[in-house]
């Protein structure tokens, strides 16, 4: 199993990129350094020109991989959700009790991220911070419906579907499983953001984690 996981690749919709960045050393450096730069300066200030200067490559070489920085953000966030999905599938695979299985899924989605050594060129901890701060910018656009039709958000939607199915296994009569599932995923990002930036707008703090909150919310709701 460990050997299999070492060869795992998160599959991203090939319409998001021009050339698969996983296919070359330069592509992997583009991904690795863009994560660092977006985290440090924010998505608005990030440009391919600045990235090219950092990695010692022409700006044009980055355009051979991504049409624009919006597509790059879609790639990074899609990779994150795909990686999180693989964590959820592997960690819940052998849990027979449905309540325990859902509880573990909520933990995986809401808890702080740890570095995954199987993907050396991607810092999942920093990428998580980008997703918390910037993910909404990938879909709050005029093109969202067209991009949705093109399958740009398939991985995220698939993750919502997985959690929805777990919710129904705990309570088949619950009438709003998709809404609850998407609330867990989106709400986890929001609560982590509030905890760091708007402390008076959340009950999450050093003693109460977003995981505590969402476990309470989910299982009180499903009673």
C-alpha positions, 0 to 999 in steps of 0.5 A, a space after each residue: 500500500 505504501 509503495 502504491 501511495 508513493 506513485 499516486 498522482 492527483 489527476 487534474 482536468 487537463 483543460 485547466 493547463 496547457 502542459 501538465 506541470 507534473 511532466 517536467 522539473 520546470 513545471 514542478 518548480 512553477 507549482 512549488 514557487 507559485 504556492 510560496 509567492 501567492 501565500 507571501 504576497 496574495 493572489 492579486 499581487 502575484 504575476 507570472 513575471 514575478 514568478 519567472 524572475 524568482 525561478 530564473 525563467 522567462 515569463 513566456 515559459 510559464 505561459 506554456 503551462 498555464 494560460 493565465 494566473 486564474 487557471 493556475 489558481 484553479 490548478 492549485 485549488 483542484 490539486 488541494 481538493 484532490 489530495 484531501 479526497 485521497 486522504 479522506 478515502 484512505 483514512 476512512 476505508 477500513 472504518 466499518 461504523 458509519 458514525 465513526 466514518 463520518 466523524 473521521 471525515 469531518 476531522 480530515 476536512 476541518 483539522 489543520 493540515 500536516 505536510 505530506 512527504 509523498 509530494 515533495 514539490 508541494 507544501 500542503 500546509 502553505 497550500 491550505 493557507 492559500 485555499 483558505 484565503 483565496 479559494 473563493 476567487 477561483 469561482 466568484 467570476 463571470 465565467 463560473 458557469 462555463 467553467 463548471 460545465 467544462 468540469 473545472 470543479 469536478 474534484 471539489 464536487 466529488 468530495 462534497 458527494 462523498 461526504 454527502 453519502 456518508 451523511 446519508 449512511 448515518 441518517 438516511 432520512 436527513 433531507 439536506 445532505 448536500 447542503 450539510 456536506 458543502 457547509 462542512 467544506 466551505 465552513 471549515 475554510 471560513 472558520 479557520 479564516 475567522 479564527 486567524 483574522 476576525 476572532 470576535 466572529 467565531 467561537 473557535 480559538 486555541 481551546 475550541 477548534 473548527 473540528 470541535 465545532 463541525 463535529 457538534 454541528 453535524 451530529 446534533 443536526 443528524 440526531 
